[in-house]
Amino acid sequence: HTVLHQVLQIAVDDDFIRNNPSDNVLRELKKAHCFQSEKRRALTKPEQELFLNFLKTHPVYEHWYPVFAVMIGTGLRVGEVTGLRWCDIDMESGMIDVNHTLVYYDHRTEGSKSGCISM
């Protein structure tokens, strides 16, 4: 759906078609089938520590430790963490400049903006 939606949106933007026929398709499907979604919950502090310790102590997964440690410690999302560069991190002030994300396609809205968060 995502790829098809993007292609059709380009056709709308280029005035080949008036509107995107794939808009709200998934919403209508969800309404028709009454899907129940489980409410997400955050990991507890002990669960976070257990998870990070597991990553740190298992050679197969230890390369993921820095990524998840930053995500858990800051609340950054995957795209925000993978978009970080060393120049975005200010160790003296303890701040991370979140000014871009790593995404497959740009889905940002007009209201999206960059910002700084505390480490």
C-alpha positions in Angstrom: 0.0 0.0 0.0 2.8 2.5 0.9 4.5 2.3 -2.5 1.3 2.4 -4.4 0.1 5.4 -2.4 3.3 7.2 -3.1 3.1 6.6 -6.8 -0.5 7.8 -6.9 0.4 10.8 -4.8 3.0 11.8 -7.4 0.3 11.5 -10.1 -1.9 13.9 -8.0 1.0 16.3 -7.4 1.8 16.3 -11.2 -1.9 16.9 -12.0 -2.4 13.6 -13.8 -5.3 12.6 -11.5 -7.4 14.8 -9.1 -7.1 12.7 -6.0 -5.4 9.7 -4.6 -7.7 6.7 -4.7 -5.6 4.9 -2.1 -6.2 7.6 0.6 -7.8 6.1 3.7 -8.0 2.6 2.2 -6.5 1.0 5.3 -8.8 3.0 7.6 -11.8 1.6 5.7 -10.4 -1.9 5.8 -9.9 -1.7 9.6 -13.5 -0.4 10.1 -14.9 -3.2 8.0 -13.1 -5.9 9.9 -13.2 -4.4 13.4 -9.6 -5.2 14.1 -8.7 -4.9 17.8 -5.3 -3.5 18.5 -3.4 -4.2 21.7 -2.5 -1.2 23.8 1.3 -0.7 23.8 3.1 -0.3 27.1 6.6 1.0 27.8 9.2 -1.3 29.2 9.6 -1.0 33.0 13.1 0.1 34.3 13.9 -3.5 35.3 12.9 -4.7 31.8 15.0 -2.0 30.2 18.0 -3.0 32.3 17.5 -6.7 31.5 17.2 -6.0 27.8 20.3 -3.8 27.6 22.3 -6.3 29.7 21.2 -9.1 27.3 22.4 -7.0 24.3 25.7 -6.1 26.1 26.5 -9.7 27.1 25.6 -11.7 23.9 28.2 -11.4 21.1 25.6 -11.9 18.4 23.6 -8.8 19.5 26.2 -6.6 21.3 26.6 -4.3 18.2 23.0 -3.2 18.8 23.7 -2.1 22.4 24.6 1.6 21.6 21.5 2.1 19.4 19.1 0.7 22.0 20.9 2.4 24.9 20.4 5.8 23.2 16.8 5.0 22.3 15.9 4.0 25.8 17.9 6.8 27.4 16.4 9.6 25.3 13.1 8.4 23.9 14.3 8.9 20.3 12.7 6.8 17.6 14.6 4.5 15.2 14.7 6.9 12.3 16.0 9.7 14.6 18.7 7.5 16.1 19.9 6.2 12.8 20.0 9.7 11.4 22.3 11.0 14.1 25.9 12.1 13.3 28.7 12.8 15.8 28.3 16.5 15.1 24.7 16.3 16.4 26.0 15.3 19.9 27.3 18.0 22.3 28.9 16.2 25.2 29.6 19.4 27.1 26.0 20.6 27.2 24.6 17.1 27.3 22.4 17.8 24.3 21.6 15.9 21.1 20.5 18.0 18.1 17.7 16.0 16.4 17.6 17.8 13.1 16.9 15.0 10.6 15.8 11.4 10.4 16.8 8.5 8.3 13.7 7.4 6.4 12.9 5.5 3.2 10.6 8.2 2.0 9.7 11.7 3.3 6.4 11.5 5.1 6.8 14.7 7.2 3.9 17.1 7.5 4.0 20.9 7.4 4.0 20.9 11.2 7.1 18.7 11.5 10.2 20.4 12.8 13.6 19.7 14.3 14.5 20.3 17.9 17.0 19.6 20.7 16.6 17.1 23.5 18.5 16.5 26.7 20.8 13.4 27.0 
